[in-house]
Amino acid sequence: MRRGVPVLAGPGAGERAALSGTAPRYGSFWLLLGWVVPVANLWIPRGVVADVHRSVFPERRLPAVVNWWWGLWLAGLAGNAGILYSDDTDEIIARAYTGVLPLLTADLAIVAAAVAAALMIRTLTAAQEEQLARTGH
């Protein structure tokens, strides 16, 4: 059975400790709040994913897809942040008609981040399955 959903939702501390025998750097508290707490949401989600990888294979480098996912996600957020917060409604609507290229670029980065996230989940799930097959737990 594929275990992609626990990676996406973030395995609990017990599951992560069972795979590696060590406690995770980020507790269950940060699995959800790490996405919504301002400033912390710029690095904690990537740290949780890196923690999941290190819990299975501490000797291996973090897969490049993790950094691609996070970089694209941040690029998409940065591209959309100015649209959400800087102007009044009329100016935002006008920009949607006249400044389409920045909007499309930010949206393309978010779509690419979603594709990278799917590849990342697949990569980390395969690593977890390999670890489970090798150790039996």
N, CA, C and O atoms as CSV, one atom per row, in Angstrom:
chain,resi,resn,atom,element,x,y,z
A,1,MET,N,N,0.845,-1.185,0.000
A,1,MET,CA,C,0.000,0.000,0.000
A,1,MET,C,C,0.890,1.247,0.000
A,1,MET,O,O,1.870,1.314,0.741
A,2,ARG,N,N,0.551,2.217,-0.819
A,2,ARG,CA,C,1.317,3.453,-0.893
A,2,ARG,C,C,1.016,4.307,0.327
A,2,ARG,O,O,-0.123,4.350,0.792
A,3,ARG,N,N,2.032,4.988,0.849
A,3,ARG,CA,C,1.859,5.783,2.058
A,3,ARG,C,C,2.039,7.262,1.775
A,3,ARG,O,O,2.602,7.972,2.607
A,4,GLY,N,N,1.583,7.752,0.632
A,4,GLY,CA,C,1.759,9.150,0.267
A,4,GLY,C,C,0.975,10.110,1.136
A,4,GLY,O,O,1.441,11.219,1.397
A,5,VAL,N,N,-0.184,9.723,1.583
A,5,VAL,CA,C,-1.004,10.631,2.380
A,5,VAL,C,C,-0.337,10.990,3.702
A,5,VAL,O,O,-0.354,12.165,4.068
A,6,PRO,N,N,0.258,10.040,4.448
A,6,PRO,CA,C,0.933,10.460,5.676
A,6,PRO,C,C,2.058,11.454,5.432
A,6,PRO,O,O,2.276,12.343,6.255
A,7,VAL,N,N,2.777,11.325,4.320
A,7,VAL,CA,C,3.829,12.292,4.023
A,7,VAL,C,C,3.213,13.655,3.766
A,7,VAL,O,O,3.718,14.667,4.253
A,8,LEU,N,N,2.122,13.693,3.001
A,8,LEU,CA,C,1.467,14.953,2.677
A,8,LEU,C,C,0.906,15.608,3.934
A,8,LEU,O,O,1.108,16.801,4.157
A,9,ALA,N,N,0.218,14.851,4.734
A,9,ALA,CA,C,-0.366,15.399,5.953
A,9,ALA,C,C,0.672,15.527,7.051
A,9,ALA,O,O,0.470,16.242,8.033
A,10,GLY,N,N,1.769,14.838,6.878
A,10,GLY,CA,C,2.821,14.854,7.886
A,10,GLY,C,C,2.595,13.721,8.859
A,10,GLY,O,O,1.613,13.727,9.601
A,11,PRO,N,N,3.489,12.747,8.868
A,11,PRO,CA,C,3.326,11.667,9.834
A,11,PRO,C,C,3.464,12.207,11.245
A,11,PRO,O,O,4.183,13.179,11.480
A,12,GLY,N,N,2.787,11.587,12.166
A,12,GLY,CA,C,2.887,12.000,13.556
A,12,GLY,C,C,4.273,11.700,14.105
A,12,GLY,O,O,5.048,10.965,13.493
A,13,ALA,N,N,4.572,12.261,15.238
A,13,ALA,CA,C,5.892,12.079,15.845
A,13,ALA,C,C,6.169,10.602,16.088
A,13,ALA,O,O,7.305,10.149,15.946
A,14,GLY,N,N,5.132,9.850,16.455
A,14,GLY,CA,C,5.317,8.420,16.694
A,14,GLY,C,C,5.708,7.672,15.435
A,14,GLY,O,O,6.589,6.814,15.473
A,15,GLU,N,N,5.060,7.987,14.315
A,15,GLU,CA,C,5.410,7.343,13.050
A,15,GLU,C,C,6.827,7.706,12.620
A,15,GLU,O,O,7.587,6.849,12.170
A,16,ARG,N,N,7.177,8.998,12.763
A,16,ARG,CA,C,8.518,9.420,12.359
A,16,ARG,C,C,9.577,8.779,13.242
A,16,ARG,O,O,10.624,8.364,12.746
A,17,ALA,N,N,9.323,8.693,14.528
A,17,ALA,CA,C,10.275,8.053,15.428
A,17,ALA,C,C,10.382,6.558,15.145
A,17,ALA,O,O,11.461,5.981,15.280
A,18,ALA,N,N,9.275,5.923,14.752
A,18,ALA,CA,C,9.296,4.496,14.442
A,18,ALA,C,C,10.145,4.212,13.213
A,18,ALA,O,O,10.802,3.173,13.149
A,19,LEU,N,N,10.145,5.109,12.240
A,19,LEU,CA,C,10.945,4.896,11.040
A,19,LEU,C,C,12.429,5.070,11.306
A,19,LEU,O,O,13.245,4.359,10.720
A,20,SER,N,N,12.792,5.992,12.169
A,20,SER,CA,C,14.211,6.296,12.348
A,20,SER,C,C,14.750,5.964,13.729
A,20,SER,O,O,15.959,5.799,13.893
A,21,GLY,N,N,13.883,5.865,14.718
A,21,GLY,CA,C,14.336,5.661,16.081
A,21,GLY,C,C,14.722,6.959,16.779
A,21,GLY,O,O,15.199,6.931,17.914
A,22,THR,N,N,14.522,8.101,16.113
A,22,THR,CA,C,14.849,9.399,16.720
A,22,THR,C,C,13.620,10.292,16.709
A,22,THR,O,O,12.707,10.116,15.902
A,23,ALA,N,N,13.618,11.245,17.612
A,23,ALA,CA,C,12.506,12.199,17.671
A,23,ALA,C,C,12.658,13.234,16.554
A,23,ALA,O,O,13.779,13.617,16.219
A,24,PRO,N,N,11.543,13.693,15.973
A,24,PRO,CA,C,11.612,14.696,14.908
A,24,PRO,C,C,11.991,16.074,15.450
A,24,PRO,O,O,11.765,16.378,16.621
A,25,ARG,N,N,12.572,16.903,14.577
A,25,ARG,CA,C,12.897,18.280,14.974
A,25,ARG,C,C,11.649,19.102,15.214
A,25,ARG,O,O,11.602,19.898,16.151
A,26,TYR,N,N,10.635,18.920,14.378
A,26,TYR,CA,C,9.397,19.676,14.489
A,26,TYR,C,C,8.316,18.752,15.012
A,26,TYR,O,O,8.077,17.684,14.448
A,27,GLY,N,N,7.665,19.160,16.085
A,27,GLY,CA,C,6.607,18.361,16.669
A,27,GLY,C,C,5.314,18.464,15.871
A,27,GLY,O,O,5.213,19.242,14.922
A,28,SER,N,N,4.346,17.684,16.263
A,28,SER,CA,C,3.051,17.659,15.582
A,28,SER,C,C,2.390,19.033,15.552
A,28,SER,O,O,1.628,19.342,14.636
A,29,PHE,N,N,2.681,19.852,16.553
A,29,PHE,CA,C,2.140,21.202,16.637
A,29,PHE,C,C,2.424,21.997,15.362
A,29,PHE,O,O,1.567,22.739,14.883
A,30,TRP,N,N,3.635,21.837,14.816
A,30,TRP,CA,C,4.050,22.633,13.657
A,30,TRP,C,C,3.607,22.052,12.323
A,30,TRP,O,O,3.740,22.718,11.297
A,31,LEU,N,N,3.082,20.821,12.306
A,31,LEU,CA,C,2.683,20.227,11.037
A,31,LEU,C,C,1.614,21.056,10.322
A,31,LEU,O,O,1.634,21.175,9.097
A,32,LEU,N,N,0.701,21.617,11.071
A,32,LEU,CA,C,-0.322,22.483,10.464
A,32,LEU,C,C,-0.024,23.963,10.686
A,32,LEU,O,O,-0.147,24.768,9.763
A,33,LEU,N,N,0.366,24.320,11.899
A,33,LEU,CA,C,0.603,25.730,12.180
A,33,LEU,C,C,1.801,26.292,11.419
A,33,LEU,O,O,1.888,27.501,11.204
A,34,GLY,N,N,2.713,25.433,11.017
A,34,GLY,CA,C,3.860,25.885,10.242
A,34,GLY,C,C,3.478,26.505,8.909
A,34,GLY,O,O,4.254,27.266,8.330
A,35,TRP,N,N,2.289,26.184,8.421
A,35,TRP,CA,C,1.807,26.759,7.160
A,35,TRP,C,C,1.150,28.117,7.348
A,35,TRP,O,O,1.092,28.903,6.403
A,36,VAL,N,N,0.656,28.413,8.543
A,36,VAL,CA,C,-0.152,29.625,8.711
A,36,VAL,C,C,0.454,30.688,9.626
A,36,VAL,O,O,-0.007,31.830,9.615
A,37,VAL,N,N,1.455,30.353,10.404
A,37,VAL,CA,C,2.084,31.341,11.275
A,37,VAL,C,C,2.992,32.221,10.417
A,37,VAL,O,O,3.921,31.714,9.788
A,38,PRO,N,N,2.738,33.532,10.381
A,38,PRO,CA,C,3.558,34.414,9.535
A,38,PRO,C,C,5.045,34.288,9.856
A,38,PRO,O,O,5.432,34.095,11.008
A,39,VAL,N,N,5.839,34.397,8.854
A,39,VAL,CA,C,7.297,34.279,8.858
A,39,VAL,C,C,7.730,32.821,9.050
A,39,VAL,O,O,8.560,32.326,8.288
A,40,ALA,N,N,7.191,32.134,10.039
A,40,ALA,CA,C,7.529,30.721,10.222
A,40,ALA,C,C,7.103,29.906,9.006
A,40,ALA,O,O,7.730,28.897,8.681
A,41,ASN,N,N,6.036,30.340,8.332
A,41,ASN,CA,C,5.558,29.599,7.168
A,41,ASN,C,C,6.501,29.710,5.971
A,41,ASN,O,O,6.267,29.082,4.938
A,42,LEU,N,N,7.554,30.497,6.102
A,42,LEU,CA,C,8.534,30.610,5.028
A,42,LEU,C,C,9.597,29.518,5.084
A,42,LEU,O,O,10.311,29.312,4.103
A,43,TRP,N,N,9.722,28.808,6.218
A,43,TRP,CA,C,10.719,27.740,6.273
A,43,TRP,C,C,10.265,26.471,6.982
A,43,TRP,O,O,10.833,25.414,6.706
A,44,ILE,N,N,9.297,26.503,7.864
A,44,ILE,CA,C,8.933,25.301,8.634
A,44,ILE,C,C,8.361,24.184,7.762
A,44,ILE,O,O,8.749,23.034,7.967
A,45,PRO,N,N,7.466,24.440,6.805
A,45,PRO,CA,C,6.976,23.310,5.998
A,45,PRO,C,C,8.095,22.546,5.275
A,45,PRO,O,O,8.083,21.316,5.227
A,46,ARG,N,N,9.059,23.284,4.714
A,46,ARG,CA,C,10.194,22.612,4.074
A,46,ARG,C,C,10.992,21.839,5.113
A,46,ARG,O,O,11.462,20.734,4.840
A,47,GLY,N,N,11.149,22.414,6.303
A,47,GLY,CA,C,11.876,21.733,7.370
A,47,GLY,C,C,11.204,20.441,7.806
A,47,GLY,O,O,11.880,19.461,8.119
A,48,VAL,N,N,9.884,20.434,7.827
A,48,VAL,CA,C,9.143,19.215,8.179
A,48,VAL,C,C,9.397,18.135,7.135
A,48,VAL,O,O,9.634,16.976,7.476
A,49,VAL,N,N,9.347,18.520,5.860
A,49,VAL,CA,C,9.591,17.556,4.782
A,49,VAL,C,C,11.030,17.039,4.854
A,49,VAL,O,O,11.272,15.841,4.706
A,50,ALA,N,N,11.979,17.945,5.082
A,50,ALA,CA,C,13.380,17.526,5.213
A,50,ALA,C,C,13.544,16.583,6.399
A,50,ALA,O,O,14.312,15.623,6.332
A,51,ASP,N,N,12.830,16.853,7.476
A,51,ASP,CA,C,12.867,16.009,8.664
A,51,ASP,C,C,12.351,14.606,8.350
A,51,ASP,O,O,12.917,13.615,8.811
A,52,VAL,N,N,11.282,14.529,7.570
A,52,VAL,CA,C,10.741,13.223,7.173
A,52,VAL,C,C,11.799,12.448,6.392
A,52,VAL,O,O,12.004,11.258,6.633
A,53,HIS,N,N,12.463,13.117,5.465
A,53,HIS,CA,C,13.502,12.435,4.669
A,53,HIS,C,C,14.663,11.992,5.558
A,53,HIS,O,O,15.124,10.854,5.460
A,54,ARG,N,N,15.129,12.878,6.413
A,54,ARG,CA,C,16.266,12.546,7.283
A,54,ARG,C,C,15.922,11.432,8.276
A,54,ARG,O,O,16.799,10.681,8.705
A,55,SER,N,N,14.636,11.332,8.639
A,55,SER,CA,C,14.248,10.282,9.569
A,55,SER,C,C,14.390,8.902,8.944
A,55,SER,O,O,14.580,7.911,9.649
A,56,VAL,N,N,14.299,8.838,7.623
A,56,VAL,CA,C,14.406,7.560,6.933
A,56,VAL,C,C,15.844,7.302,6.483
A,56,VAL,O,O,16.376,6.211,6.687
A,57,PHE,N,N,16.468,8.308,5.873
A,57,PHE,CA,C,17.817,8.163,5.343
A,57,PHE,C,C,18.692,9.332,5.777
A,57,PHE,O,O,18.929,10.246,4.986
A,58,PRO,N,N,19.173,9.323,7.004
A,58,PRO,CA,C,19.985,10.450,7.479
A,58,PRO,C,C,21.299,10.610,6.711
A,58,PRO,O,O,21.873,11.699,6.682
A,59,GLU,N,N,21.773,9.531,6.094
A,59,GLU,CA,C,23.039,9.605,5.382
A,59,GLU,C,C,22.896,10.134,3.952
A,59,GLU,O,O,23.894,10.483,3.322
A,60,ARG,N,N,21.689,10.195,3.444
A,60,ARG,CA,C,21.469,10.653,2.068
A,60,ARG,C,C,21.174,12.140,2.020
A,60,ARG,O,O,20.631,12.727,2.955
A,61,ARG,N,N,21.555,12.725,0.892
A,61,ARG,CA,C,21.220,14.133,0.665
A,61,ARG,C,C,19.721,14.277,0.455
A,61,ARG,O,O,19.044,13.350,0.010
A,62,LEU,N,N,19.230,15.435,0.778
A,62,LEU,CA,C,17.824,15.746,0.544
A,62,LEU,C,C,17.575,15.733,-0.963
A,62,LEU,O,O,18.342,16.345,-1.707
A,63,PRO,N,N,16.529,15.056,-1.437
A,63,PRO,CA,C,16.268,15.046,-2.874
A,63,PRO,C,C,16.072,16.471,-3.412
A,63,PRO,O,O,15.442,17.308,-2.766
A,64,ALA,N,N,16.612,16.725,-4.580
A,64,ALA,CA,C,16.524,18.064,-5.189
A,64,ALA,C,C,15.083,18.510,-5.382
A,64,ALA,O,O,14.799,19.707,-5.360
A,65,VAL,N,N,14.176,17.566,-5.570
A,65,VAL,CA,C,12.775,17.919,-5.808
A,65,VAL,C,C,12.185,18.672,-4.615
A,65,VAL,O,O,11.260,19.465,-4.788
A,66,VAL,N,N,12.698,18.440,-3.421
A,66,VAL,CA,C,12.204,19.154,-2.235
A,66,VAL,C,C,12.525,20.643,-2.364
A,66,VAL,O,O,11.671,21.493,-2.112
A,67,ASN,N,N,13.754,20.949,-2.756
A,67,ASN,CA,C,14.136,22.350,-2.909
A,67,ASN,C,C,13.443,23.004,-4.100
A,67,ASN,O,O,13.102,24.186,-4.043
A,68,TRP,N,N,13.230,22.249,-5.179
A,68,TRP,CA,C,12.465,22.795,-6.316
A,68,TRP,C,C,11.041,23.126,-5.891
A,68,TRP,O,O,10.522,24.197,-6.205
A,69,TRP,N,N,10.410,22.192,-5.169
A,69,TRP,CA,C,9.043,22.424,-4.682
A,69,TRP,C,C,8.987,23.681,-3.840
A,69,TRP,O,O,8.134,24.541,-4.060
A,70,TRP,N,N,9.887,23.797,-2.878
A,70,TRP,CA,C,9.811,24.918,-1.961
A,70,TRP,C,C,10.161,26.224,-2.655
A,70,TRP,O,O,9.518,27.243,-2.401
A,71,GLY,N,N,11.156,26.218,-3.518
A,71,GLY,CA,C,11.521,27.433,-4.250
A,71,GLY,C,C,10.399,27.923,-5.150
A,71,GLY,O,O,10.122,29.121,-5.209
A,72,LEU,N,N,9.756,27.001,-5.849
A,72,LEU,CA,C,8.634,27.377,-6.715
A,72,LEU,C,C,7.452,27.880,-5.889
A,72,LEU,O,O,6.782,28.837,-6.277
A,73,TRP,N,N,7.201,27.242,-4.765
A,73,TRP,CA,C,6.106,27.670,-3.886
A,73,TRP,C,C,6.347,29.097,-3.396
A,73,TRP,O,O,5.444,29.932,-3.449
A,74,LEU,N,N,7.561,29.381,-2.919
A,74,LEU,CA,C,7.885,30.721,-2.444
A,74,LEU,C,C,7.824,31.744,-3.568
A,74,LEU,O,O,7.375,32.871,-3.359
A,75,ALA,N,N,8.274,31.357,-4.768
A,75,ALA,CA,C,8.203,32.274,-5.919
A,75,ALA,C,C,6.755,32.609,-6.240
A,75,ALA,O,O,6.431,33.765,-6.513
A,76,GLY,N,N,5.885,31.612,-6.211
A,76,GLY,CA,C,4.469,31.860,-6.451
A,76,GLY,C,C,3.851,32.743,-5.384
A,76,GLY,O,O,3.056,33.631,-5.691
A,77,LEU,N,N,4.212,32.501,-4.135
A,77,LEU,CA,C,3.701,33.346,-3.053
A,77,LEU,C,C,4.182,34.785,-3.201
A,77,LEU,O,O,3.406,35.726,-3.038
A,78,ALA,N,N,5.451,34.948,-3.506
A,78,ALA,CA,C,6.011,36.298,-3.654
A,78,ALA,C,C,5.361,37.024,-4.823
A,78,ALA,O,O,5.116,38.228,-4.750
A,79,GLY,N,N,5.086,36.306,-5.890
A,79,GLY,CA,C,4.463,36.920,-7.058
A,79,GLY,C,C,3.036,37.351,-6.801
A,79,GLY,O,O,2.566,38.321,-7.397
A,80,ASN,N,N,2.345,36.657,-5.935
A,80,ASN,CA,C,0.952,36.987,-5.645
A,80,ASN,C,C,0.785,37.910,-4.448
A,80,ASN,O,O,-0.275,38.515,-4.286
A,81,ALA,N,N,1.804,38.033,-3.608
A,81,ALA,CA,C,1.673,38.813,-2.377
A,81,ALA,C,C,1.379,40.279,-2.650
A,81,ALA,O,O,0.546,40.871,-1.965
A,82,GLY,N,N,2.034,40.874,-3.624
A,82,GLY,CA,C,1.795,42.282,-3.928
A,82,GLY,C,C,0.382,42.541,-4.413
A,82,GLY,O,O,-0.177,43.610,-4.169
A,83,ILE,N,N,-0.188,41.581,-5.087
A,83,ILE,CA,C,-1.544,41.722,-5.601
A,83,ILE,C,C,-2.549,41.691,-4.455
A,83,ILE,O,O,-3.551,42.405,-4.484
A,84,LEU,N,N,-2.285,40.873,-3.456
A,84,LEU,CA,C,-3.243,40.704,-2.370
A,84,LEU,C,C,-3.266,41.854,-1.370
A,84,LEU,O,O,-4.304,42.105,-0.757
A,85,TYR,N,N,-2.159,42.553,-1.188
A,85,TYR,CA,C,-2.065,43.461,-0.066
A,85,TYR,C,C,-1.823,44.934,-0.380
A,85,TYR,O,O,-2.011,45.773,0.501
A,86,SER,N,N,-1.417,45.280,-1.586
A,86,SER,CA,C,-0.903,46.633,-1.757
A,86,SER,C,C,-1.913,47.684,-2.213
A,86,SER,O,O,-1.754,48.849,-1.850
A,87,ASP,N,N,-2.924,47.345,-2.972
A,87,ASP,CA,C,-3.789,48.347,-3.587
A,87,ASP,C,C,-5.251,48.155,-3.217
A,87,ASP,O,O,-5.645,47.146,-2.631
A,88,ASP,N,N,-6.047,49.166,-3.583
A,88,ASP,CA,C,-7.485,49.014,-3.364
A,88,ASP,C,C,-8.066,48.123,-4.468
A,88,ASP,O,O,-7.371,47.764,-5.418
A,89,THR,N,N,-9.329,47.778,-4.332
A,89,THR,CA,C,-9.968,46.814,-5.219
A,89,THR,C,C,-9.939,47.246,-6.677
A,89,THR,O,O,-9.666,46.419,-7.547
A,90,ASP,N,N,-10.208,48.504,-6.971
A,90,ASP,CA,C,-10.214,48.971,-8.358
A,90,ASP,C,C,-8.839,48.833,-9.009
A,90,ASP,O,O,-8.733,48.448,-10.173
A,91,GLU,N,N,-7.801,49.146,-8.259
A,91,GLU,CA,C,-6.447,49.025,-8.802
A,91,GLU,C,C,-6.062,47.563,-9.033
A,91,GLU,O,O,-5.378,47.245,-10.006
A,92,ILE,N,N,-6.494,46.690,-8.154
A,92,ILE,CA,C,-6.212,45.265,-8.331
A,92,ILE,C,C,-6.911,44.736,-9.573
A,92,ILE,O,O,-6.316,43.983,-10.344
A,93,ILE,N,N,-8.163,45.120,-9.775
A,93,ILE,CA,C,-8.903,44.686,-10.961
A,93,ILE,C,C,-8.257,45.243,-12.223
A,93,ILE,O,O,-8.119,44.530,-13.216
A,94,ALA,N,N,-7.865,46.502,-12.192
A,94,ALA,CA,C,-7.197,47.101,-13.355
A,94,ALA,C,C,-5.893,46.366,-13.662
A,94,ALA,O,O,-5.583,46.120,-14.828
A,95,ARG,N,N,-5.135,46.016,-12.635
A,95,ARG,CA,C,-3.877,45.305,-12.843
A,95,ARG,C,C,-4.115,43.926,-13.449
A,95,ARG,O,O,-3.292,43.442,-14.225
A,96,ALA,N,N,-5.230,43.291,-13.103
A,96,ALA,CA,C,-5.537,41.979,-13.661
A,96,ALA,C,C,-5.731,42.055,-15.173
A,96,ALA,O,O,-5.494,41.071,-15.874
A,97,TYR,N,N,-6.160,43.210,-15.684
A,97,TYR,CA,C,-6.354,43.371,-17.125
A,97,TYR,C,C,-5.109,43.905,-17.824
A,97,TYR,O,O,-4.879,43.596,-18.993
A,98,THR,N,N,-4.312,44.692,-17.132
A,98,THR,CA,C,-3.162,45.309,-17.784
A,98,THR,C,C,-1.841,44.622,-17.461
A,98,THR,O,O,-0.916,44.667,-18.272
A,99,GLY,N,N,-1.733,44.003,-16.325
A,99,GLY,CA,C,-0.482,43.357,-15.912
A,99,GLY,C,C,-0.645,41.864,-15.788
A,99,GLY,O,O,-0.398,41.296,-14.724
A,100,VAL,N,N,-1.059,41.220,-16.865
A,100,VAL,CA,C,-1.367,39.795,-16.830
A,100,VAL,C,C,-0.106,38.940,-16.697
A,100,VAL,O,O,-0.144,37.896,-16.045
A,101,LEU,N,N,0.994,39.352,-17.291
A,101,LEU,CA,C,2.209,38.538,-17.274
A,101,LEU,C,C,2.697,38.220,-15.853
A,101,LEU,O,O,3.008,37.061,-15.578
A,102,PRO,N,N,2.778,39.194,-14.944
A,102,PRO,CA,C,3.188,38.829,-13.574
A,102,PRO,C,C,2.210,37.855,-12.900
A,102,PRO,O,O,2.626,36.960,-12.165
A,103,LEU,N,N,0.919,38.038,-13.156
A,103,LEU,CA,C,-0.071,37.122,-12.581
A,103,LEU,C,C,0.117,35.709,-13.114
A,103,LEU,O,O,0.099,34.741,-12.354
A,104,LEU,N,N,0.296,35.600,-14.410
A,104,LEU,CA,C,0.475,34.281,-15.018
A,104,LEU,C,C,1.780,33.637,-14.576
A,104,LEU,O,O,1.840,32.423,-14.383
A,105,THR,N,N,2.815,34.432,-14.418
A,105,THR,CA,C,4.100,33.900,-13.960
A,105,THR,C,C,3.973,33.333,-12.544
A,105,THR,O,O,4.453,32.235,-12.263
A,106,ALA,N,N,3.332,34.082,-11.669
A,106,ALA,CA,C,3.135,33.597,-10.294
A,106,ALA,C,C,2.269,32.344,-10.288
A,106,ALA,O,O,2.556,31.394,-9.560
A,107,ASP,N,N,1.216,32.337,-11.088
A,107,ASP,CA,C,0.350,31.157,-11.151
A,107,ASP,C,C,1.089,29.950,-11.731
A,107,ASP,O,O,0.901,28.824,-11.271
A,108,LEU,N,N,1.922,30.185,-12.733
A,108,LEU,CA,C,2.717,29.100,-13.307
A,108,LEU,C,C,3.674,28.528,-12.265
A,108,LEU,O,O,3.877,27.315,-12.208
A,109,ALA,N,N,4.263,29.393,-11.443
A,109,ALA,CA,C,5.151,28.916,-10.373
A,109,ALA,C,C,4.381,28.046,-9.377
A,109,ALA,O,O,4.903,27.033,-8.911
A,110,ILE,N,N,3.152,28.429,-9.049
A,110,ILE,CA,C,2.340,27.634,-8.117
A,110,ILE,C,C,1.981,26.281,-8.733
A,110,ILE,O,O,2.028,25.258,-8.050
A,111,VAL,N,N,1.622,26.269,-10.017
A,111,VAL,CA,C,1.307,25.005,-10.690
A,111,VAL,C,C,2.545,24.115,-10.741
A,111,VAL,O,O,2.459,22.914,-10.485
A,112,ALA,N,N,3.693,24.699,-11.072
A,112,ALA,CA,C,4.942,23.927,-11.092
A,112,ALA,C,C,5.268,23.405,-9.691
A,112,ALA,O,O,5.768,22.289,-9.550
A,113,ALA,N,N,4.990,24.199,-8.658
A,113,ALA,CA,C,5.212,23.749,-7.281
A,113,ALA,C,C,4.308,22.562,-6.957
A,113,ALA,O,O,4.723,21.644,-6.249
A,114,ALA,N,N,3.091,22.571,-7.461
A,114,ALA,CA,C,2.175,21.446,-7.226
A,114,ALA,C,C,2.701,20.170,-7.890
A,114,ALA,O,O,2.631,19.089,-7.306
A,115,VAL,N,N,3.224,20.300,-9.103
A,115,VAL,CA,C,3.811,19.141,-9.789
A,115,VAL,C,C,5.032,18.647,-9.013
A,115,VAL,O,O,5.193,17.445,-8.805
A,116,ALA,N,N,5.888,19.571,-8.587
A,116,ALA,CA,C,7.065,19.191,-7.803
A,116,ALA,C,C,6.649,18.544,-6.478
A,116,ALA,O,O,7.308,17.617,-6.007
A,117,ALA,N,N,5.558,19.030,-5.876
A,117,ALA,CA,C,5.073,18.437,-4.627
A,117,ALA,C,C,4.645,16.991,-4.850
A,117,ALA,O,O,4.923,16.123,-4.022
A,118,ALA,N,N,3.972,16.734,-5.961
A,118,ALA,CA,C,3.569,15.357,-6.263
A,118,ALA,C,C,4.794,14.461,-6.435
A,118,ALA,O,O,4.816,13.339,-5.929
A,119,LEU,N,N,5.804,14.944,-7.139
A,119,LEU,CA,C,7.041,14.175,-7.304
A,119,LEU,C,C,7.761,13.983,-5.974
A,119,LEU,O,O,8.327,12.922,-5.710
A,120,MET,N,N,7.734,15.025,-5.138
A,120,MET,CA,C,8.377,14.949,-3.833
A,120,MET,C,C,7.687,13.900,-2.960
A,120,MET,O,O,8.352,13.095,-2.308
A,121,ILE,N,N,6.365,13.912,-2.949
A,121,ILE,CA,C,5.618,12.937,-2.152
A,121,ILE,C,C,5.916,11.529,-2.633
A,121,ILE,O,O,6.089,10.611,-1.831
A,122,ARG,N,N,5.973,11.368,-3.938
A,122,ARG,CA,C,6.293,10.047,-4.501
A,122,ARG,C,C,7.704,9.611,-4.096
A,122,ARG,O,O,7.917,8.452,-3.740
A,123,THR,N,N,8.658,10.528,-4.148
A,123,THR,CA,C,10.042,10.223,-3.786
A,123,THR,C,C,10.157,9.851,-2.310
A,123,THR,O,O,10.794,8.856,-1.963
A,124,LEU,N,N,9.541,10.650,-1.446
A,124,LEU,CA,C,9.630,10.379,-0.009
A,124,LEU,C,C,8.860,9.116,0.388
A,124,LEU,O,O,9.270,8.392,1.295
A,125,THR,N,N,7.756,8.862,-0.287
A,125,THR,CA,C,6.995,7.645,-0.012
A,125,THR,C,C,7.809,6.419,-0.402
A,125,THR,O,O,7.832,5.429,0.330
A,126,ALA,N,N,8.478,6.481,-1.555
A,126,ALA,CA,C,9.326,5.361,-1.985
A,126,ALA,C,C,10.458,5.131,-0.982
A,126,ALA,O,O,10.804,3.987,-0.689
A,127,ALA,N,N,11.037,6.218,-0.452
A,127,ALA,CA,C,12.103,6.086,0.539
A,127,ALA,C,C,11.577,5.443,1.816
A,127,ALA,O,O,12.246,4.595,2.406
A,128,GLN,N,N,10.388,5.840,2.244
A,128,GLN,CA,C,9.800,5.243,3.446
A,128,GLN,C,C,9.506,3.765,3.221
A,128,GLN,O,O,9.761,2.941,4.100
A,129,GLU,N,N,8.971,3.422,2.050
A,129,GLU,CA,C,8.675,2.024,1.764
A,129,GLU,C,C,9.949,1.187,1.708
A,129,GLU,O,O,9.969,0.045,2.168
A,130,GLU,N,N,11.007,1.757,1.145
A,130,GLU,CA,C,12.291,1.069,1.117
A,130,GLU,C,C,12.799,0.814,2.533
A,130,GLU,O,O,13.293,-0.272,2.835
A,131,GLN,N,N,12.677,1.802,3.382
A,131,GLN,CA,C,13.099,1.667,4.779
A,131,GLN,C,C,12.270,0.610,5.496
A,131,GLN,O,O,12.814,-0.212,6.233
A,132,LEU,N,N,10.952,0.628,5.284
A,132,LEU,CA,C,10.087,-0.366,5.929
A,132,LEU,C,C,10.414,-1.789,5.449
A,132,LEU,O,O,10.429,-2.732,6.241
A,133,ALA,N,N,10.673,-1.927,4.148
A,133,ALA,CA,C,11.015,-3.249,3.616
A,133,ALA,C,C,12.358,-3.723,4.158
A,133,ALA,O,O,12.540,-4.914,4.414
A,134,ARG,N,N,13.287,-2.807,4.333
A,134,ARG,CA,C,14.625,-3.161,4.789
A,134,ARG,C,C,14.645,-3.514,6.277
A,134,ARG,O,O,15.322,-4.458,6.683
A,135,THR,N,N,13.913,-2.767,7.076
A,135,THR,CA,C,13.977,-2.971,8.524
A,135,THR,C,C,12.803,-3.782,9.075
A,135,THR,O,O,12.894,-4.340,10.169
A,136,GLY,N,N,11.718,-3.847,8.333
A,136,GLY,CA,C,10.567,-4.600,8.797
A,136,GLY,C,C,9.663,-3.837,9.738
A,136,GLY,O,O,8.692,-4.396,10.249
A,137,HIS,N,N,9.966,-2.545,9.985
A,137,HIS,CA,C,9.067,-1.709,10.813
A,137,HIS,C,C,9.128,-0.285,10.375
A,137,HIS,O,O,8.447,0.566,10.946
